[in-house]
Amino acid sequence: MRDIIIHEYFGVTLDMIWVVATEDIHDLKAKVEEIIESNK
C-alpha cells in the first residue's frame, strides 16, 4: 500500500484509505506488538 500511495497517489481512493485505516491496521498492530515482545 505504501508504494501505491507514494507512486500512484492519483489512483488512491478514499475507500482504499478507509480499508487501511479500519482493517489493515489491526494486522500491523499485532505484528508490531509481536516484534516488541520478542525484543524484551
Backbone as CSV, one residue per row, in Angstrom:
resi,resn,N_x,N_y,N_z,CA_x,CA_y,CA_z,C_x,C_y,C_z
1,MET,0.820,-1.183,0.000,0.000,0.000,0.000,0.868,1.252,0.000
2,ARG,1.976,1.217,0.723,2.863,2.366,0.777,3.320,2.775,-0.617
3,ASP,3.718,1.796,-1.427,4.173,2.095,-2.786,3.068,2.731,-3.622
4,ILE,1.868,2.258,-3.448,0.744,2.826,-4.203,0.530,4.282,-3.804
5,ILE,0.554,4.543,-2.515,0.328,5.910,-2.049,1.445,6.834,-2.529
6,ILE,2.676,6.362,-2.483,3.805,7.204,-2.866,3.893,7.398,-4.373
7,HIS,3.718,6.340,-5.142,3.967,6.414,-6.580,2.719,6.610,-7.432
8,GLU,1.573,6.283,-6.901,0.355,6.395,-7.690,-0.722,7.121,-6.900
9,TYR,-0.328,8.242,-6.337,-1.259,8.937,-5.445,-2.533,9.396,-6.129
10,PHE,-2.522,9.563,-7.448,-3.763,9.921,-8.142,-4.704,8.724,-8.244
11,GLY,-4.178,7.520,-8.030,-5.007,6.330,-8.097,-5.529,5.883,-6.741
12,VAL,-5.148,6.584,-5.677,-5.584,6.227,-4.336,-6.979,6.803,-4.099
13,THR,-7.863,5.940,-3.619,-9.232,6.386,-3.355,-9.478,6.450,-1.851
14,LEU,-10.510,7.157,-1.479,-10.877,7.208,-0.061,-11.255,5.826,0.461
15,ASP,-11.832,5.002,-0.395,-12.184,3.637,0.012,-10.929,2.842,0.369
16,MET,-9.874,3.007,-0.407,-8.618,2.308,-0.121,-8.047,2.757,1.216
17,ILE,-8.054,4.052,1.451,-7.544,4.591,2.716,-8.390,4.099,3.880
18,TRP,-9.697,4.040,3.695,-10.590,3.577,4.754,-10.297,2.122,5.133
19,VAL,-10.058,1.277,4.149,-9.736,-0.129,4.421,-8.446,-0.227,5.226
20,VAL,-7.451,0.532,4.849,-6.189,0.511,5.586,-6.403,0.992,7.021
21,ALA,-7.134,2.081,7.172,-7.330,2.676,8.490,-8.203,1.832,9.407
22,THR,-9.119,1.075,8.847,-10.064,0.345,9.697,-9.831,-1.164,9.756
23,GLU,-9.135,-1.722,8.767,-8.956,-3.174,8.738,-7.488,-3.583,8.785
24,ASP,-6.695,-3.079,7.881,-5.295,-3.494,7.780,-4.478,-3.073,8.991
25,ILE,-4.869,-2.012,9.647,-4.101,-1.504,10.780,-4.054,-2.513,11.926
26,HIS,-5.078,-3.337,12.045,-5.108,-4.340,13.117,-4.000,-5.378,12.928
27,ASP,-3.772,-5.795,11.694,-2.689,-6.747,11.406,-1.335,-6.111,11.693
28,LEU,-1.179,-4.860,11.308,0.073,-4.158,11.553,0.333,-4.033,13.049
29,LYS,-0.682,-3.675,13.797,-0.532,-3.538,15.253,-0.090,-4.864,15.878
30,ALA,-0.704,-5.953,15.470,-0.356,-7.266,16.012,1.095,-7.618,15.695
31,LYS,1.543,-7.324,14.486,2.921,-7.622,14.106,3.915,-6.769,14.886
32,VAL,3.595,-5.507,15.072,4.480,-4.622,15.838,4.551,-5.080,17.293
33,GLU,3.422,-5.447,17.869,3.411,-5.940,19.255,4.254,-7.220,19.374
34,GLU,4.170,-8.080,18.376,4.959,-9.324,18.384,6.443,-9.004,18.350
35,ILE,6.834,-8.059,17.517,8.251,-7.663,17.427,8.717,-7.067,18.749
36,ILE,7.904,-6.228,19.341,8.273,-5.619,20.625,8.458,-6.684,21.691
37,GLU,7.531,-7.628,21.755,7.623,-8.698,22.755,8.852,-9.566,22.541
38,SER,9.202,-9.823,21.304,10.354,-10.687,21.031,11.687,-9.999,21.323
39,ASN,11.671,-8.703,21.479,12.899,-7.965,21.754,13.042,-7.580,23.223
40,LYS,12.200,-8.100,24.086,12.305,-7.801,25.527,13.309,-8.697,26.189
